[in-house]
């Protein structure tokens, strides 16, 4: 209770980086509005940081502590907001908070991609909430619509651009004609890429988010290791030029969908890779550091969520939405939606996934090359949609676009092409998404 008898909800914030600082600022600046929305005052009990000596705006030094373990178990704390990142320490702190009856709000996709089941079980046993809207696509509301708005529907597919760094790089390459290395360097200078960009450019960040989305959408536990992953570091200016001739652009896509095996049994495909996307597809126009997710449900049809996918303020907005929901539940005695894993659908290997393909080869410029190449596709029952030769002489390239085929057949074909005397190298293999052909 406050001094005048009003009810309070005690909040502990773990981490004071860009997102944590924004959360603290919003809690302090918008305290009256938040109290009206929640039905109780949200009061910061403490903020856990690594360095107590560092100057920080929007936060009184008296609130700072470097003892996060003690903070999350304090009796005057009702909700813990975890924003420190990493896996081992947050896993320990969140688990402790939940076990001590604290609801938790987190933006930690790396942790959730592997340990949602463990943490959700602890939360259920303790009758508290675990919210994580901010773990996927920043300010874009995707998790809550999947868990609540579409709870009565059957989600068939979730596909989108969920990493702003890679989307900025690919968009800039397409627009400016620059190569990957120089565009990555520019992304670093502008603050879009981390000093070590591996998690972004090699698809690890997007794979963690895909695991979270697939788990929610298909009522099954999916971890990051279940997600097939490729990054964007091998994408070239030639690939972008070829994409343009096909009226496509290249995007790093996270795709989660239900697929049937030969016996009609449902499985989950979760995958991340750069793909050609037709320019008339909704995701093709998503440029820069923006994110977008397209959800396809049996009855709702196609829904698209678009907006800022990262950054302190956008991510803090999603955190605050979860914090308000958790606080309302504390005030009114309710609970948020629990983890749903009743379907327990198996994961399909990438080899069983059907899609279209773009294959670019450096070839000898002589008669019979096209026949030899086409023969390898035909031998594995892969139908060719278009073939185009680019360049001549030592720069001759053959570009093949296929109809839908299983990934396993395509992989065998690529291996066979590499063994042909007339194929000097297979320079690029990309999937083509967003078409039905």
Long-range contacts (C-beta under 8 A, 24 or more apart in sequence): 2-41, 2-43, 6-35, 6-40, 6-41, 7-39, 7-40, 7-41, 7-331, 8-40, 8-41, 8-42, 8-43, 9-38, 9-40, 9-41, 9-42, 9-43, 9-78, 9-79, 9-327, 9-330, 9-331, 10-43, 10-45, 10-74, 10-76, 10-77, 10-78, 10-79, 11-42, 11-43, 11-44, 11-45, 11-77, 11-78, 11-79, 11-80, 11-81, 11-323, 11-327, 12-44, 12-45, 12-46, 12-47, 12-48, 12-71, 12-72, 12-74, 12-77, 12-79, 12-80, 12-81, 12-97, 12-102, 13-44, 13-46, 13-47, 13-48, 13-81, 13-83, 14-47, 14-48, 14-68, 14-71, 14-72, 14-80, 14-81, 14-82, 14-83, 14-84, 14-90, 14-93, 15-48, 15-49, 15-82, 15-83, 15-84, 15-85, 16-47, 16-49, 16-56, 16-59, 16-64, 17-83, 17-84, 17-85, 17-312, 18-311, 18-312, 18-315, 19-83, 19-107, 19-134, 19-312, 19-315, 19-316, 19-319, 20-47, 20-81, 20-83, 20-84, 21-56, 21-57, 21-58, 21-59, 21-312, 22-312, 22-313, 22-315, 22-316, 23-81, 23-83, 23-316, 23-319, 23-320, 23-323, 24-58, 24-59, 25-57, 25-58, 26-316, 26-320, 27-320, 28-58, 34-320, 34-324, 37-324, 37-328, 38-324, 38-327, 38-328, 38-331, 39-328, 39-331, 39-332, 40-327, 40-330, 40-331, 42-323, 42-327, 45-71, 45-74, 45-76, 45-77, 46-71, 46-74, 46-77, 48-84, 68-93, 69-93, 69-96, 72-96, 72-97, 72-100, 72-102, 73-97, 73-100, 73-102, 77-102, 78-102, 78-103, 78-327, 78-330, 79-103, 79-104, 79-105, 79-323, 79-326, 79-327, 79-330, 80-104, 80-105, 81-105, 81-106, 81-319, 81-323, 82-106, 82-107, 82-108, 83-107, 83-108, 83-319, 85-110, 86-110, 86-111, 87-111, 87-114, 87-115, 91-115, 91-118, 91-119, 94-119, 94-130, 95-119, 95-122, 98-122, 98-123, 98-126, 98-128, 98-130, 99-126, 100-126, 101-126, 101-127, 101-128, 102-128, 103-128, 103-129, 103-130, 103-131, 103-326, 103-329, 103-330, 104-128, 104-129, 104-130, 104-131, 104-326, 105-131, 105-132, 105-134, 105-319, 105-322, 105-323, 105-326, 106-130, 106-131, 106-132, 106-134, 106-135, 107-132, 107-134, 107-135, 107-315, 107-318, 107-319, 108-132, 108-135, 109-135, 109-136, 109-205, 109-208, 109-209, 109-212, 110-208, 110-224, 112-208, 112-212, 113-207, 113-208, 113-209, 113-211, 113-212, 113-223, 113-224, 114-211, 114-223, 114-224, 114-225, 116-212, 116-215, 116-221, 116-339, 117-221, 117-339, 117-341, 120-338, 120-339, 121-339, 123-338, 124-338, 124-339, 127-335, 128-335, 129-325, 129-326, 129-329, 129-335, 129-336, 130-336, 131-322, 131-323, 131-325, 131-326, 131-336, 132-212, 132-322, 133-318, 133-319, 133-321, 133-322, 134-315, 134-316, 134-318, 134-319, 134-322, 135-209, 135-212, 136-162, 136-209, 136-212, 136-213, 136-293, 137-162, 137-209, 137-291, 137-293, 137-305, 137-307, 137-309, 138-164, 138-291, 138-307, 138-308, 138-309, 138-310, 138-311, 138-314, 138-315, 138-317, 138-318, 139-307, 139-308, 139-309, 139-313, 139-314, 139-315, 139-317, 139-318, 140-291, 140-292, 140-293, 140-305, 140-306, 140-307, 140-308, 140-309, 140-318, 141-305, 141-318, 141-321, 142-213, 142-293, 142-295, 142-305, 143-212, 143-213, 143-216, 144-321, 145-295, 145-303, 145-305, 146-213, 146-216, 146-217, 146-295, 147-216, 147-337, 147-340, 148-337, 150-295, 150-297, 150-300, 151-337, 153-297, 153-298, 153-299, 153-300, 154-297, 154-298, 154-299, 155-217, 155-218, 155-258, 155-295, 155-296, 155-297, 155-298, 156-257, 156-258, 156-296, 156-297, 156-298, 157-255, 157-256, 157-257, 157-258, 157-294, 157-295, 157-296, 158-213, 158-214, 158-217, 158-254, 158-255, 158-256, 158-257, 158-293, 158-294, 158-295, 158-296, 159-253, 159-254, 159-255, 159-256, 159-257, 159-283, 159-293, 159-294, 159-296, 159-433, 160-253, 160-254, 160-283, 160-291, 160-292, 160-293, 160-294, 160-305, 161-251, 161-252, 161-253, 161-254, 161-283, 161-286, 161-290, 161-291, 161-292, 161-293, 161-309, 162-205, 162-206, 162-209, 162-210, 162-254, 162-291, 162-293, 162-309, 163-200, 163-203, 163-205, 163-206, 163-209, 163-252, 163-254, 163-291, 163-309, 164-192, 164-288, 164-289, 164-290, 164-291, 164-308, 164-309, 164-310, 165-192, 165-193, 165-194, 165-197, 165-200, 165-201, 165-205, 165-289, 165-310, 166-200, 166-201, 166-203, 166-206, 166-231, 166-232, 166-252, 167-251, 167-252, 167-286, 167-287, 167-288, 167-289, 167-290, 167-291, 167-309, 168-192, 168-193, 168-288, 168-289, 169-193, 169-201, 169-232, 170-232, 170-235, 170-249, 170-250, 170-251, 170-252, 170-274, 171-287, 171-288, 173-235, 173-237, 173-240, 173-250, 174-240, 174-243, 174-244, 174-249, 174-250, 175-287, 177-237, 177-240, 178-237, 179-236, 179-237, 180-232, 180-233, 180-235, 180-236, 192-289, 201-231, 201-232, 201-233, 202-229, 202-231, 202-233, 203-229, 203-230, 203-231, 203-232, 203-252, 203-272, 203-273, 204-229, 206-252, 206-254, 206-272, 207-254, 207-272, 209-254, 210-254, 210-255, 210-256, 210-270, 210-271, 210-272, 211-270, 213-254, 213-256, 213-293, 214-256, 214-268, 214-270, 215-341, 216-340, 217-256, 217-295, 218-256, 218-258, 218-268, 218-343, 218-345, 219-340, 219-341, 219-342, 219-343, 219-345, 220-268, 220-341, 220-343, 220-344, 220-345, 221-341, 221-344, 222-256, 222-268, 222-270, 222-347, 226-268, 226-270, 226-347, 227-270, 227-271, 227-272, 228-269, 228-270, 228-271, 228-272, 228-273, 228-350, 228-353, 229-271, 229-272, 229-273, 230-272, 230-273, 230-274, 231-274, 232-274, 234-428, 235-274, 235-428, 236-427, 236-428, 238-360, 238-390, 238-397, 238-427, 238-428, 239-360, 239-428, 239-430, 242-358, 242-360, 242-390, 242-399, 243-276, 243-358, 245-388, 246-276, 246-358, 246-386, 246-401, 247-278, 247-279, 247-280, 248-276, 248-277, 248-278, 248-279, 248-284, 248-432, 249-276, 249-277, 249-279, 249-284, 250-274, 250-275, 250-276, 250-277, 250-430, 251-275, 251-277, 251-283, 251-284, 251-286, 253-277, 253-283, 253-433, 255-433, 258-345, 259-348, 259-352, 259-353, 259-354, 261-348, 261-352, 266-345, 267-345, 267-346, 267-347, 267-348, 267-352, 268-345, 268-346, 268-347, 268-348, 269-347, 269-348, 269-350, 269-352, 269-353, 270-347, 271-350, 271-353, 273-430, 273-431, 274-430, 275-430, 275-431, 275-432, 275-433, 276-358, 276-430, 276-431, 276-432, 276-433, 277-433, 277-434, 278-434, 278-435, 281-434, 283-434, 284-434, 350-407, 351-406, 351-407, 351-408, 351-411, 352-406, 352-407, 352-408, 353-406, 353-407, 354-404, 354-405, 354-406, 354-407, 355-404, 355-405, 355-407, 355-431, 355-432, 355-433, 356-385, 356-401, 356-402, 356-403, 356-404, 356-405, 356-431, 356-432, 356-433, 356-435, 356-437, 357-382, 357-400, 357-401, 357-402, 357-405, 357-410, 357-429, 357-430, 357-431, 357-432, 358-399, 358-400, 358-401, 358-428, 358-429, 358-430, 358-431, 358-432, 359-399, 359-400, 359-401, 359-402, 359-410, 359-413, 359-414, 359-417, 359-426, 359-428, 359-429, 360-397, 360-398, 360-399, 360-426, 360-427, 360-428, 360-429, 361-397, 361-398, 361-399, 361-400, 361-417, 361-423, 361-424, 361-425, 361-426, 361-427, 362-396, 362-397, 362-423, 362-424, 362-425, 362-427, 363-396, 363-397, 363-398, 363-422, 363-423, 363-424, 364-396, 364-421, 364-422, 364-423, 364-424, 365-392, 365-393, 365-394, 365-396, 366-422, 368-422, 369-398, 369-422, 369-423, 370-398, 372-420, 372-422, 372-423, 373-398, 373-400, 373-417, 373-420, 373-422, 373-423, 376-413, 376-416, 376-417, 376-420, 377-402, 377-413, 379-413, 379-416, 380-405, 380-409, 380-410, 380-412, 380-413, 380-416, 381-405, 381-409, 382-409, 382-410, 382-413, 385-437, 397-427, 401-432, 403-437, 404-437
